[in-house]
Amino acid sequence: MSEDVIGKEDVNSKKTSWEAFVKQDVLNFMMAHNLQAITVDDGAGKKGVIKRTSKGDFSVQITSNEIL
């Protein structure tokens, strides 16, 4: 039973780290290179899309597919 709890915590920490990666590292890369939009995909169902709006703000979308 303790293995299930550890497994669930690992999934949550990976989800948080993916969101942090998109919102920090990818956003910083996009701003440094003056890009209008960027899409990242981890190959396992998680995607991140960042777009610059007409007002100069950034729109961030993070999606994931989970197999139950």
Secondary structure, DSSP 8 states (H G I E B T S, - for coil): -HHHHHHHHHHHHHHHHHHHIIIIIIHHHHHHTT-SEEEEE-SSS-EEEEEE-TTS-EEEEEE-----
